[in-house]
Amino acid sequence: MTALVIAEHDNQSIKGATLNTVTAAVQAGGDVHVLVAGHNAGAAAAQAAQIAGVSKVIHADSEALGHGLAENVAAQVLAIAANYSHILFPATAGGKNAAPRVAAKLDVAQVSEISKVISADTFERPIYAGNAIATVQSTDATKVITVRGTGFDAAAATGGSAAIETIAAAADSGKSAFVGSEIAKSDRPELTAAKIIVSGGRALGSSEKFNEVMTPLADKLGAAIGASRAAVDAGYAANDLQVGQTGKIVAPSLYIACGISGAIQHLAGMKDSKVIVAINKDPEAPIFSVADYGLEADLFAAVPELVAAL
């Protein structure tokens, strides 16, 4: 058996989600190959070759692959799919865009967002916003899988010495075109890769209060800032800060929830965090059920006191 991991990258470096996906592929058994499909992505391919557990890097380079358009990435995967028993994508926006296209073309059932590998054909995945875990067995000859990064430790980024094989790039599908991108610039860590996250909820009351209370705490801890869906819907925080089932799935070393009640969809996005601290004046708030440390207090008093004490 040989598994193919579709690398997430920016043409210069490999994204962290790829490392978690490699771990899942190793656990599924057999050799692990990594596909780096991009444009002028030699540096990313070289970095992929250093990942522990990877035996070969397949590098496909063309302008059509430069922006990760799902149709073109899927075509590139399909061009070599026959060589693999498992095809694994990170369960990121890019991975979840391309994987279903590959599964449909191969006429197989995709296994989505696995959090554990039981055997080469059996996996666990969360359902019902993480309130139940389904055990899924696939009898398909080729298993197309997306991997929830929070369920697997990251493979070591160095220590490997995989060979790099350059292959012909698939032709541009012509079905979509890259027009432009608007990227939010921030000095803070990326939410999905941050070791520490401080999140605010609807209880903050306004975007001004959100920034006034959360920013000093994040600055002191060197943390990323997150928000509940309620806070985002109310306009207190930007959409890309949303943590939860319909936002970003995170598992930092420390997660501090301020004024977040703990709706099911939010808990689904952060309950795998190593240490969870909850600050809420409602003693019945569901967030306390998953918190390692709970402080029943008014966040407008408690958070500034915490900042002052740090």
C-alpha positions as CSV (number, residue, x, y, z in Angstrom):
1,M,0.0,0.0,0.0
2,T,1.1,3.5,-0.7
3,A,-0.5,6.7,0.5
4,L,-0.5,10.1,-1.3
5,V,-0.7,13.3,0.8
6,I,-1.7,16.4,-1.0
7,A,0.5,19.1,0.4
8,E,-0.9,22.5,1.5
9,H,1.7,25.2,0.7
10,D,2.2,28.7,-0.5
11,N,4.7,27.7,-3.2
12,Q,7.5,28.7,-0.8
13,S,6.9,26.6,2.3
14,I,4.7,23.7,3.5
15,K,1.8,24.6,5.8
16,G,1.4,23.0,9.2
17,A,-1.7,21.0,8.3
18,T,0.4,18.9,5.9
19,L,2.4,17.6,8.8
20,N,-0.7,16.4,10.6
21,T,-1.9,14.7,7.4
22,V,1.4,12.9,7.0
23,T,1.0,11.5,10.5
24,A,-2.4,10.1,9.5
25,A,-1.0,8.6,6.3
26,V,1.9,6.9,8.2
27,Q,-0.7,5.4,10.6
28,A,-2.7,4.0,7.6
29,G,0.4,2.0,6.7
30,G,2.7,1.6,3.7
31,D,4.9,4.2,2.0
32,V,3.9,7.8,2.1
33,H,4.4,10.1,-0.9
34,V,3.6,13.9,-0.9
35,L,2.3,15.7,-3.9
36,V,3.5,19.4,-4.2
37,A,1.5,20.9,-7.0
38,G,2.3,24.6,-7.5
39,H,4.1,27.2,-9.5
40,N,7.8,27.8,-8.9
41,A,7.3,25.6,-5.8
42,G,10.8,24.0,-5.7
43,A,11.4,25.4,-2.2
44,A,8.2,23.9,-1.0
45,A,9.1,20.5,-2.6
46,A,12.5,20.6,-0.9
47,Q,10.9,21.3,2.4
48,A,8.4,18.4,1.9
49,A,11.4,16.1,1.3
50,Q,12.6,16.8,4.9
51,I,9.3,15.7,6.6
52,A,9.9,12.6,8.7
53,G,8.0,9.5,7.3
54,V,7.9,10.7,3.7
55,S,9.6,8.4,1.2
56,K,9.0,10.4,-2.0
57,V,7.9,13.9,-3.0
58,I,6.2,14.3,-6.4
59,H,6.6,17.8,-7.7
60,A,4.2,19.1,-10.4
61,D,4.9,22.7,-11.5
62,S,2.9,24.9,-13.8
63,E,1.3,28.3,-13.7
64,A,-2.2,26.7,-13.7
65,L,-1.3,25.1,-10.3
66,G,0.0,28.3,-8.8
67,H,-3.1,29.4,-6.8
68,G,-4.4,26.0,-5.8
69,L,-7.6,26.1,-7.9
70,A,-9.6,23.0,-6.9
71,E,-10.3,21.9,-10.5
72,N,-6.6,21.9,-11.5
73,V,-5.4,20.4,-8.3
74,A,-8.0,17.6,-8.6
75,A,-6.9,16.9,-12.2
76,Q,-3.3,16.7,-11.1
77,V,-4.2,14.2,-8.3
78,L,-6.3,12.1,-10.7
79,A,-3.4,11.9,-13.2
80,I,-1.5,9.8,-10.6
81,A,-4.3,8.4,-8.4
82,A,-4.0,4.9,-9.9
83,N,-0.7,4.4,-8.0
84,Y,-2.2,4.9,-4.6
85,S,-4.4,3.0,-2.1
86,H,-5.0,6.1,0.0
87,I,-5.2,9.8,-1.0
88,L,-5.2,12.2,1.9
89,F,-6.0,15.9,2.0
90,P,-5.8,18.2,5.0
91,A,-9.3,19.2,6.1
92,T,-8.7,22.8,5.3
93,A,-10.6,25.1,2.9
94,G,-8.3,24.0,0.0
95,G,-8.4,20.3,0.9
96,K,-12.2,20.2,1.3
97,N,-12.6,21.9,-2.0
98,A,-10.4,19.5,-4.0
99,A,-11.1,16.1,-2.3
100,P,-14.7,15.7,-3.2
101,R,-13.9,16.3,-6.9
102,V,-11.3,13.5,-6.7
103,A,-13.7,11.1,-5.0
104,A,-16.4,11.8,-7.5
105,K,-14.2,11.2,-10.5
106,L,-12.9,7.9,-8.9
107,D,-16.5,7.0,-8.0
108,V,-15.6,6.3,-4.4
109,A,-17.1,7.5,-1.1
110,Q,-15.0,10.2,0.6
111,V,-14.2,9.6,4.3
112,S,-14.3,13.1,5.7
113,E,-12.4,14.7,8.6
114,I,-11.0,11.6,10.2
115,S,-9.6,12.1,13.7
116,K,-8.2,8.6,14.2
117,V,-6.8,5.7,12.1
118,I,-7.9,2.3,13.4
119,S,-6.6,0.3,10.5
120,A,-5.9,0.7,6.8
121,D,-9.6,0.7,6.0
122,T,-11.2,1.8,9.2
123,F,-11.3,5.3,10.7
124,E,-13.0,7.5,13.3
125,R,-14.6,10.8,12.5
126,P,-16.7,13.2,14.7
127,I,-20.4,13.7,13.8
128,Y,-23.2,15.7,15.4
129,A,-20.8,18.6,16.1
130,G,-18.4,16.3,17.8
131,N,-21.0,14.9,20.2
132,A,-20.6,11.4,18.7
133,I,-17.7,9.6,17.1
134,A,-18.5,7.4,14.0
135,T,-16.3,4.4,13.1
136,V,-16.3,4.2,9.3
137,Q,-14.9,1.3,7.2
138,S,-14.2,1.9,3.5
139,T,-14.1,-1.0,1.1
140,D,-13.2,1.2,-1.9
141,A,-10.0,0.3,-3.7
142,T,-8.9,3.9,-3.4
143,K,-9.7,5.7,-0.2
144,V,-10.1,9.5,-0.5
145,I,-9.8,11.0,3.0
146,T,-9.7,14.4,4.6
147,V,-7.8,14.7,7.8
148,R,-8.8,16.8,10.8
149,G,-5.4,18.2,11.9
150,T,-6.4,18.5,15.5
151,G,-6.7,14.7,15.8
152,F,-3.1,14.0,14.9
153,D,0.3,15.2,16.1
154,A,2.4,17.0,13.5
155,A,5.1,14.9,11.8
156,A,8.6,16.2,12.4
157,A,9.3,18.9,9.7
158,T,13.0,17.8,9.5
159,G,14.9,14.6,9.6
160,G,13.6,13.1,6.4
161,S,15.4,12.6,3.2
162,A,12.8,11.8,0.5
163,A,13.6,11.7,-3.2
164,I,12.0,14.4,-5.3
165,E,10.4,13.3,-8.6
166,T,9.3,15.9,-11.1
167,I,6.3,15.0,-13.2
168,A,4.4,16.7,-16.0
169,A,1.7,19.0,-14.8
170,A,-1.9,18.4,-15.8
171,A,-3.3,20.8,-18.3
172,D,-5.3,23.8,-17.1
173,S,-8.9,22.7,-16.8
174,G,-10.1,26.1,-18.0
175,K,-13.1,25.8,-15.6
176,S,-11.9,28.5,-13.2
177,A,-9.4,31.3,-13.1
178,F,-7.6,33.2,-10.4
179,V,-8.7,36.8,-10.2
180,G,-7.1,38.1,-7.0
181,S,-6.9,37.7,-3.3
182,E,-7.4,40.0,-0.3
183,I,-5.2,38.7,2.5
184,A,-5.7,40.1,6.0
185,K,-2.3,41.1,7.4
186,S,-1.7,40.4,11.1
187,D,1.3,40.4,13.4
188,R,-0.4,37.7,15.5
189,P,0.0,33.9,14.9
190,E,-2.4,32.3,12.5
191,L,-5.4,31.0,14.3
192,T,-5.2,27.4,13.3
193,A,-1.4,27.2,14.1
194,A,-1.4,29.3,17.3
195,K,-0.1,27.7,20.6
196,I,-2.3,30.2,22.6
197,I,-5.7,31.6,21.6
198,V,-7.9,34.0,23.5
199,S,-11.5,34.1,22.3
200,G,-14.3,36.5,23.0
201,G,-18.0,36.1,22.9
202,R,-21.3,38.0,22.6
203,A,-21.0,39.1,26.2
204,L,-18.4,41.7,25.2
205,G,-21.2,43.8,23.8
206,S,-19.5,45.7,21.0
207,S,-16.5,45.7,18.7
208,E,-15.0,48.5,20.7
209,K,-15.2,46.5,23.9
210,F,-14.1,43.3,22.1
211,N,-10.8,45.1,21.1
212,E,-10.4,46.9,24.4
213,V,-10.7,43.8,26.5
214,M,-9.2,41.0,24.3
215,T,-6.3,42.8,22.6
216,P,-4.2,43.5,25.8
217,L,-4.6,39.9,26.9
218,A,-3.5,38.6,23.6
219,D,-0.6,41.0,23.5
220,K,0.6,39.8,27.0
221,L,0.4,36.2,26.0
222,G,1.6,36.5,22.4
223,A,-1.7,34.8,21.5
224,A,-4.0,34.7,18.5
225,I,-7.5,36.2,18.9
226,G,-10.6,34.1,18.2
227,A,-14.3,34.7,18.5
228,S,-17.6,32.8,18.9
229,R,-20.1,32.7,16.0
230,A,-22.4,35.0,18.1
231,A,-19.7,37.6,18.4
232,V,-18.9,37.4,14.7
233,D,-22.6,37.6,13.7
234,A,-23.1,40.6,15.9
235,G,-20.2,42.3,14.1
236,Y,-17.8,42.4,17.1
237,A,-15.1,40.5,15.3
238,A,-14.0,39.6,11.8
239,N,-15.4,36.5,10.2
240,D,-11.9,34.9,9.9
241,L,-11.6,34.9,13.7
242,Q,-14.6,32.6,14.1
243,V,-13.8,29.4,16.1
244,G,-16.3,26.5,15.8
245,Q,-17.9,24.0,13.6
246,T,-18.7,26.6,10.9
247,G,-15.5,28.5,11.6
248,K,-12.0,27.2,12.3
249,I,-11.2,24.0,14.2
250,V,-8.3,24.7,16.7
251,A,-6.4,22.8,19.3
252,P,-3.9,25.1,20.9
253,S,-1.9,24.4,24.1
254,L,-4.0,27.1,25.9
255,Y,-7.5,28.3,25.0
256,I,-9.0,31.2,27.0
257,A,-12.7,31.7,26.5
258,C,-14.0,35.1,27.7
259,G,-17.8,35.7,27.8
260,I,-18.5,32.6,25.6
261,S,-21.4,30.5,26.8
262,G,-20.2,27.4,25.0
263,A,-22.8,26.6,22.2
264,I,-22.3,23.1,20.7
265,Q,-21.0,24.5,17.5
266,H,-18.3,26.5,19.3
267,L,-17.3,23.5,21.5
268,A,-16.8,21.4,18.4
269,G,-14.1,23.8,17.2
270,M,-12.0,24.0,20.4
271,K,-12.6,21.2,22.9
272,D,-9.5,19.4,21.8
273,S,-7.3,22.2,23.2
274,K,-4.8,21.0,25.7
275,V,-5.8,23.4,28.5
276,I,-9.1,25.4,28.4
277,V,-9.8,28.4,30.7
278,A,-13.3,29.8,30.8
279,I,-14.3,33.2,32.2
280,N,-18.0,33.7,32.5
281,K,-20.4,35.1,35.0
282,D,-23.1,32.5,34.3
283,P,-22.3,29.4,36.5
284,E,-24.5,27.3,34.2
285,A,-22.6,28.1,31.0
286,P,-21.9,24.9,29.0
287,I,-18.3,26.2,28.5
288,F,-17.5,25.1,32.1
289,S,-18.2,21.5,31.2
290,V,-15.1,21.3,29.0
291,A,-13.0,23.8,30.9
292,D,-9.9,22.7,32.9
293,Y,-10.1,26.0,34.8
294,G,-13.3,28.0,35.3
295,L,-13.6,31.5,36.7
296,E,-17.1,32.6,37.5
297,A,-16.7,36.4,37.2
298,D,-17.5,39.5,35.2
299,L,-15.1,39.4,32.3
300,F,-14.9,43.2,32.2
301,A,-13.3,43.1,35.7
302,A,-11.5,39.7,35.5
303,V,-9.7,40.1,32.2
304,P,-8.0,43.4,33.0
305,E,-7.0,42.0,36.4
306,L,-5.5,39.0,34.6
307,V,-3.6,41.2,32.2
308,A,-2.3,43.3,35.1
309,A,-1.1,40.1,36.9
310,L,0.7,38.7,33.9
